[in-house]
Amino acid sequence: MMKFISGVIDEMHQVTWPTFSENIHNTTIVVITGLAFALIFGAADWVFEQGITWLSK
């Protein structure tokens, strides 16, 4: 068990962590993509709702 933990610690020291600006950039991409998908799916939902409402009249 201790050999495993020691190996994990050694590997964690070799990890290249992203910089603050890289984190900001990646977070911005995720937020924009999330908003775009929300708008696309929201618009599709609205179109289908209008279609179902029109068909049920």
HELIX and SHEET records of a PDB file:
HELIX    1   1 MET A    2  GLN A   14  1                                  13    
HELIX    2   2 PHE A   20  LEU A   55  1                                  36    
END                                                                             
